[in-house]
Amino acid sequence: MAKPEYSQLSANYPDFNNSIISLLEEGGGDPSILTPAAKDLLEGDLVALAWHNNTERTEKLSVRDIYSIEEAFRTHGFYGSPDEPLATACCCCTPACCCCAAALVDTVS
């Protein structure tokens, strides 16, 4: 399967000019857990990840970066778990969640 060009995908996902750090601070998350690469993300990047797409910034993320996002949002008001009756997202209002984005990251060989 051909990998889509992130220049095409990023045009479909506005940045919203809202950093991941502000999202965490507003919702009770812990931005200190984020890796340096994860700290550069914007809300639009998280929306792209949630919809199984990429932006220029998300193309460079490692599994460790994705894990730091999940951990940082663990205390956020939107954080959910599989046994909860309501579907929630850790970082954006989409049916998918960036916490599950680790499945999108290619393995490094």
C-alpha positions in Angstrom: 0.0 0.0 0.0 1.4 3.4 -1.0 2.1 5.8 1.8 0.2 9.0 1.3 2.1 12.3 1.1 1.7 14.2 4.3 1.6 17.4 2.3 -1.8 16.3 0.9 -3.0 15.2 4.3 -1.9 18.2 6.3 -4.0 20.4 3.9 -7.1 18.6 5.2 -6.3 19.1 8.9 -6.1 22.7 10.2 -3.7 23.3 13.1 -6.4 25.1 15.1 -3.4 27.1 16.6 -3.9 25.2 19.9 -0.9 23.3 21.2 -1.0 19.9 22.9 0.4 21.6 26.0 -2.6 24.0 26.2 -5.0 21.1 25.7 -3.4 19.3 28.6 -3.3 22.3 30.9 -7.0 23.1 30.2 -8.2 19.5 30.9 -6.0 18.6 33.9 -3.4 16.5 32.0 0.3 16.5 32.6 2.4 18.2 29.9 5.7 17.4 31.7 5.4 13.8 30.6 5.5 14.6 26.9 8.6 13.9 24.9 10.2 16.8 23.0 8.7 15.7 19.7 5.2 15.3 21.3 5.4 18.8 22.8 5.6 20.2 19.3 2.2 18.9 18.3 -0.9 21.0 17.7 -4.6 20.0 18.1 -4.8 19.5 14.3 -2.1 16.9 14.5 -4.0 15.0 17.2 -7.2 15.1 15.1 -5.2 13.7 12.1 -3.8 10.9 14.3 -7.3 10.1 15.6 -8.5 9.7 12.0 -5.5 7.5 11.1 -3.8 10.2 9.1 -0.6 12.1 9.3 0.8 15.6 9.2 4.4 16.7 8.8 4.8 16.7 12.6 3.2 13.3 13.2 5.3 11.6 10.5 8.3 12.0 12.8 6.7 10.5 15.9 8.1 7.3 17.5 6.2 4.8 19.6 7.8 6.5 22.7 6.3 9.8 21.6 2.8 8.3 21.2 3.1 6.6 24.6 4.1 9.9 26.2 0.9 11.5 24.7 -1.2 8.7 26.2 0.4 9.0 29.6 0.1 12.8 29.6 -3.6 12.6 28.9 -4.2 9.9 31.5 -5.4 12.4 34.1 -7.2 14.6 31.5 -11.0 15.0 31.8 -11.7 13.2 28.5 -9.5 10.2 29.1 -11.5 7.0 28.9 -11.1 3.2 29.2 -12.6 0.2 27.4 -14.8 -0.7 30.3 -16.6 2.7 30.6 -20.1 2.9 29.2 -19.4 6.1 27.3 -17.0 6.5 24.4 -14.5 9.2 25.1 -11.4 10.6 23.5 -8.3 11.8 25.4 -7.5 14.8 23.4 -10.1 15.7 20.8 -13.8 15.3 20.0 -13.5 12.5 17.5 -14.7 8.9 17.6 -11.1 7.7 17.5 -8.4 8.7 19.9 -4.7 9.6 19.7 -4.0 7.2 22.5 -4.6 4.4 20.0 -2.3 5.9 17.4 0.6 3.7 18.4 -0.9 1.2 15.9 -0.2 3.7 13.1 3.5 4.1 13.8 5.6 1.9 11.5 8.2 -0.3 13.2 11.8 0.7 12.9 14.0 -2.0 11.3 
